[in-house]
Amino acid sequence: MNTLIERLTAAPPFALLARIVLTLMFWLSGIAKLADFPAAIAEMRHFGLEPAVPIAVAVIAVQLVGSALVISGRHVWLGAGMLGVFTVLTIPIAHAFWTMDGERAFLEMMFAFEHISVIGGLMVVAAFGEARRRAVPTSAPA
């Protein structure tokens, strides 16, 4: 029995929308950094990342290329991996709650937990993308 929910979640547009939504924070951030590159450089310096210019370029590239790979459905594992590694690195750089006290520590811990959840979502999309790739024959049988 094919329920409405099963048909909806099996539809290619649903999977595309899911990949767009999952990567939203990355590609919006990359676009914002491109639109205001001096602010991107200032952000890198704010977090003590030097040399700020090449690091800002690398961050933008990871955010946009990783997102594009996930959204496109091609090399999803690579795009998800790029974004996952980037996200895990942001925790000690921008959300080091273990070095803080009180309400600020709690808030940064919640941000870190949200980041870990996003990493889990990226792992799921990589796993499903790889499973889908293996399930689709690359050529017709002879």
N, C-alpha and C positions, 0 to 999 in steps of 0.2 A: 504494500500500500504506500503510495507516494503522497505524503501530506504536503500541504502548502509550505510548511517550514522546511521540509526536506528539499523541495523543488527550489525554494528561495536560496537556501544555503549552498546548493549544488550549482547554481547559476553562475557563469563566469563574471557577470557584472558585480555580483555580490562579493566574490573574491577580490576583484579589482578595488572596489570601494573599501573593503577591509584593509588592503595593503596601503591604500592612500591614507586612511584614517590612522593606521598604526604608525606611519612615518610622518604624520603631520607636523609634530613638534620639531623634527629634524629639518625638513625642507623649508618650513616657514622660517626657522632660525637661520638657515643658510642663505635664504633670499634676503632676509633682513640684514645680515652681515655684508652681503654683496652690495645692498642698497646704501649702506652707511659703513663703508670700510674703516674710516677713522674710529668709529665706535667699536668695531670689532677688534681693532688693535688695542684700544683702551681697555676693552674687556679682558684681553689676554694679559695685559700689564696689571690690571686689577687683581688677577689671580696669580701674579708672580711668574707668568710664563714668558720667557725671553729665549730667543729673539722673537718679539711679538708679531712682526709682519709675516715671516714664513709660517709661524704657528697658526695665525689667523687664516692664511691661505689654505693650510692643511685641514683645518677644522671645516672651513667652507666646502672644500673638496670632498671630505668624508661625508658630511651631512647631505650634500646634493647628489653625489655619485652613489652613495649607499642607498639613499631614498629612491633614486631612479632605478637602480637594479631591483630593489624589492618591488616597486610599483610595476615595473615592466614584466615581472614574472620570469625574467631571464637571469641566471646566476643569483637567484634569491639568497642562497646560502652565503655568497660573498658579501652582498649588500647588507644582509642581516648581521653577518659577522663584523663588518666594518662598524655598523651602528652600535652593535652590542659592546664591542671593545671600547669605542668612544664613550659610551654611556657609563661603563664601569669605571673608566678613568676619571670621569667628572666627579665621582663620589669623593675620593680623597682630595681632589683639587678644589671643588666648590661646595661640598657638603660634609666637611669633616666634623660631624656632630660630636665625636668622641673628644674633640679638643675644646668644646664649648660647655657652657652651663645654662641651666634654667630653660626658659621658654624657647630661646634661640636654638639650643641643642635639640630640643624636642622637635621643633619645626624642621630643622635640617635633617634630622633622623627620618622624619616622614617623607621628605624629598628623596632621601636615599632609598627608602623602601619603595617609593613610586618608581624610581629609576630601575630598581631590581625587578619590579613587575613588568616594566617595559622590556627589559632584557628577556624575561620569560616569554613575552609575546613575540619578540624577534626570534627566539629559539623555536617557538611553535611554527611560525611562518617558514623558517628555514627547513624544519623537519617536514612539513607538509609539501613545501616546494620540491624538496628532494624526492619525497615519496611519489609525488605526481610525475616528476621527470622520469623516474624509473618505471612507472606504470605506462607511460606513453611510448609506444614503439617508435624508434628513430627511422625505421624504413619498413616498407611492406614486406611480408614474408615472400620468399621465392617460390 
